[in-house]
Amino acid sequence: MTTTLASPPPLPAPQHAACPAIRPRLRRMAYEPGPGASAAVATIPAPRPPQPAPTGPSAAELGEAHRNITRILRLALEVLDHRRPSTQLADHVTASVLRYWRTAAQQRTVRSPARFARMRLCLPQPGVAEVAVACAMDGRVRAVAARFERADSAGTGWRCTALRLG
């Protein structure tokens, strides 16, 4: 039995007559020894030392933020349902958020009270919380996204600085 080797594929024709066809070249990597050099000269760079894992918020911080922010969001849903006046929300939100929420409450016709379906809380920085909430409203599921910041230097209160109803 005889075996024949196929010849390498032809190089593509040059695009210009003055430009000859170029064969691809393999280049020696920087960590490989050159011809005639000993392997001891070429060294592989040392691995980086392991970085400490980023520390997230403690369970106590998450629990405290979750309780306070849930309380404020429940209050906001009660304002949206016309069960509370919007002035009760004024201490917990910025002026722009209050205007947005009042407009949303005016446009809504309440058929059934709004209820939390699920809530996701993230503390991306110290003193900042971002929240995504799924709410059941009038037979539909709506999303609420909010950003909260610490309202005081003691870190006991939260203030909503951005809020959107989807």
C-alpha positions as CSV (number, residue, x, y, z in Angstrom):
1,M,0.0,0.0,0.0
2,T,1.4,3.4,-0.9
3,T,0.5,6.7,0.6
4,T,0.8,10.0,-1.1
5,L,1.1,13.2,0.7
6,A,-0.9,16.1,-0.5
7,S,1.0,19.2,-1.4
8,P,0.4,22.3,0.7
9,P,-2.3,24.6,-0.6
10,P,-1.1,27.3,-3.0
11,L,-0.5,30.8,-1.7
12,P,-3.1,33.4,-2.6
13,A,-2.2,35.4,-5.6
14,P,-0.7,38.9,-4.8
15,Q,-3.2,41.7,-5.2
16,H,-0.6,43.9,-6.9
17,A,2.0,42.8,-9.3
18,A,4.7,44.7,-7.3
19,C,3.7,43.0,-4.1
20,P,5.1,39.4,-3.8
21,A,3.2,36.7,-1.9
22,I,4.2,36.6,1.7
23,R,4.4,33.4,3.7
24,P,3.3,33.5,7.3
25,R,6.2,33.4,9.8
26,L,6.2,31.9,13.2
27,R,8.0,34.0,15.8
28,R,9.7,32.7,18.9
29,M,8.0,33.7,22.1
30,A,9.9,35.9,24.6
31,Y,10.2,33.1,27.2
32,E,11.7,30.5,24.8
33,P,15.5,30.3,24.6
34,G,17.1,31.4,21.4
35,P,19.2,29.1,19.2
36,G,22.3,28.1,21.1
37,A,21.2,29.6,24.4
38,S,20.7,27.5,27.5
39,A,17.3,27.0,29.0
40,A,18.6,28.5,32.3
41,V,18.7,31.9,30.8
42,A,15.1,32.0,29.8
43,T,12.8,32.3,32.7
44,I,9.1,32.3,33.1
45,P,7.8,35.3,34.9
46,A,6.8,34.6,38.6
47,P,3.1,34.4,39.2
48,R,1.4,37.3,40.9
49,P,0.7,37.0,44.6
50,P,-3.0,36.2,45.3
51,Q,-5.1,39.3,45.8
52,P,-7.3,39.5,48.9
53,A,-10.9,38.7,48.2
54,P,-13.0,41.9,48.2
55,T,-15.0,42.1,51.4
56,G,-18.7,42.6,51.0
57,P,-21.2,44.0,53.4
58,S,-21.7,42.0,56.6
59,A,-24.9,40.1,57.3
60,A,-25.9,42.8,59.9
61,E,-25.5,45.6,57.3
62,L,-27.5,43.7,54.8
63,G,-30.2,42.9,57.3
64,E,-30.5,46.5,58.5
65,A,-30.5,47.9,55.0
66,H,-33.1,45.3,53.9
67,R,-35.5,46.2,56.8
68,N,-35.2,50.0,56.3
69,I,-35.5,49.9,52.5
70,T,-38.4,47.5,52.6
71,R,-40.2,49.8,55.0
72,I,-39.7,52.8,52.7
73,L,-40.8,50.8,49.6
74,R,-43.9,49.6,51.3
75,L,-44.7,53.2,52.2
76,A,-44.1,54.2,48.5
77,L,-46.5,51.4,47.3
78,E,-49.2,52.7,49.8
79,V,-48.8,56.2,48.3
80,L,-49.2,54.7,44.9
81,D,-52.4,52.9,46.0
82,H,-53.7,56.2,47.5
83,R,-53.8,54.6,50.9
84,R,-51.4,57.3,52.3
85,P,-50.7,60.9,51.4
86,S,-47.5,61.5,49.5
87,T,-46.3,63.9,52.2
88,Q,-45.5,60.9,54.4
89,L,-43.0,59.8,51.8
90,A,-41.3,63.2,51.6
91,D,-38.8,62.5,54.4
92,H,-37.5,59.4,52.7
93,V,-37.1,60.5,49.1
94,T,-35.5,63.3,47.2
95,A,-37.7,66.0,45.6
96,S,-37.3,64.6,42.0
97,V,-38.3,61.1,43.2
98,L,-41.4,62.5,45.0
99,R,-42.5,64.4,41.9
100,Y,-42.1,61.2,39.8
101,W,-44.0,59.1,42.3
102,R,-46.8,61.6,42.7
103,T,-47.3,61.6,38.9
104,A,-47.3,57.8,38.8
105,A,-49.9,57.7,41.6
106,Q,-52.1,60.2,39.7
107,Q,-52.0,58.2,36.5
108,R,-52.9,54.9,38.2
109,T,-56.4,53.6,38.6
110,V,-56.3,51.3,41.6
111,R,-58.1,48.0,41.1
112,S,-56.2,46.0,43.7
113,P,-53.5,46.9,46.2
114,A,-49.9,46.6,45.1
115,R,-47.9,43.8,46.8
116,F,-44.3,42.8,46.8
117,A,-43.6,39.7,44.8
118,R,-39.8,39.6,45.3
119,M,-37.0,42.0,46.1
120,R,-33.2,41.9,45.3
121,L,-30.9,44.2,47.3
122,C,-27.3,45.0,46.4
123,L,-24.8,47.2,48.4
124,P,-22.3,48.2,45.7
125,Q,-20.5,50.7,47.9
126,P,-20.6,51.6,51.5
127,G,-23.7,53.8,52.1
128,V,-25.3,53.0,48.8
129,A,-28.0,50.4,48.1
130,E,-29.6,49.4,44.8
131,V,-32.9,47.5,44.7
132,A,-34.9,45.7,42.1
133,V,-38.5,44.8,43.2
134,A,-41.2,42.8,41.4
135,C,-44.6,44.0,42.4
136,A,-48.0,42.6,41.7
137,M,-50.3,45.5,40.7
138,D,-53.8,45.1,39.2
139,G,-53.2,41.6,38.0
140,R,-49.9,42.4,36.4
141,V,-46.3,42.2,37.5
142,R,-44.4,45.5,37.4
143,A,-40.8,46.3,38.2
144,V,-39.5,48.9,40.6
145,A,-35.9,49.9,40.5
146,A,-34.5,52.2,43.1
147,R,-31.2,53.6,44.5
148,F,-30.9,54.5,48.1
149,E,-28.1,56.4,49.9
150,R,-27.4,56.8,53.6
151,A,-29.3,59.9,54.8
152,D,-27.2,60.7,57.9
153,S,-23.6,60.3,59.1
154,A,-24.7,57.8,61.8
155,G,-25.9,55.5,59.0
156,T,-29.3,54.7,60.5
157,G,-31.5,56.1,57.8
158,W,-31.8,55.7,54.0
159,R,-33.0,58.2,51.4
160,C,-34.2,57.2,47.9
161,T,-32.3,59.2,45.3
162,A,-33.6,57.4,42.1
163,L,-36.8,55.4,41.5
164,R,-38.4,54.0,38.4
165,L,-41.6,52.0,37.8
166,G,-41.5,49.7,34.8
